[in-house]
Amino acid sequence: NRATLQDQDAKHFEHRPEQAERYYLHALRIAPNSAAATLDLAVLYAQENRLGDALLAAHRAVLLDPAHAIGWANLAVILLQIEDHAGAWDAAQRAVAIQQTPDTEIPFALIATACGHADRALAAYEHVLTMQPDHDFAAFNACFVSTLADSDPAEHLRVRRRWYERHRHQGPRAPYANDRNPDRPLRVGYVSGDFKRHSAAFLFGAVLFAHDRTQVEPYLYSTMPTEPAQDPMTARLREAGTWRDLHTLTDEQAEAMIREDRIDVLVDLSGH
């Protein structure tokens, strides 16, 4: 959710939250009724997980400027973070009533999904893609939300084909150089950002844990950072096969690693 928070000055203070806070507070001493500076402060607090301060600042921002669509969108995201679903849904609807842009419709879609309005979330993602066809986040989430909405199999296939056409490999294809001996164990790679305490892990974990290691050599390619010391599921999954971190690699580096591991079958556990 934090990725949806809009802060125009954030790049100037990346990894320097104390300096950013001083900057915004100084701006507010000069212009105490600045909704923009107040909202920037709210975003900063939210990114630092100071949700109480973030909520107060975001509420003040929309009080100062009730027509600030991004202000309502950010307030909605903060309310969702504190699990005030009713408040988040109200704020998200206010945001898109004022202005329909990717910056308001993406938070609206996230909150609609969380509040059980999958059809409205899917419609919002589709609208974002009419405005910005290369919006990867909207296309990615449309794949997931279509499974929650009242969509038929043809619709599921359509949104996944759209994702595939944009992200499929466009370069030359290297030959398959693996040993074709049918008596050796099959090397199977699993790619996921959910090797952690997550609903998806409870589904595919049963498969990973049940592999006969004399027949299958599992490789787990994690596309997100993990914390095995804090997450027992991550710790257990890391023992289920050969673990690889991809989240810091480029696509080309990831491909090189997978080829070096001589993977026979690569499985995308994100379902795209």
Salt bridges, closest charged atoms under 4 A:
GLU14 OE2 - HIS15 NE2 3.65
GLU21 OE1 - ARG50 NH1 3.24
ASP53 OD2 - ARG50 NH2 3.15
ASP90 OD2 - ARG94 NE 3.02
GLU105 OE2 - HIS127 ND1 2.26
GLU126 OE2 - ARG158 NH2 2.95
GLU126 OE2 - ARG162 NH2 2.91
ASP136 OD1 - ARG166 NE 2.95
ASP136 OD1 - HIS167 NE2 3.46
GLU155 OE2 - ARG158 NH2 2.78
GLU165 OE1 - ARG168 NE 3.12
ASP194 OD1 - HIS198 NE2 3.78
ASP245 OD1 - HIS247 ND1 3.95
GLU255 OE2 - ARG259 NE 3.06
ASP261 OD1 - ARG244 NH2 2.99
ASP264 OD1 - ARG184 NH2 2.67
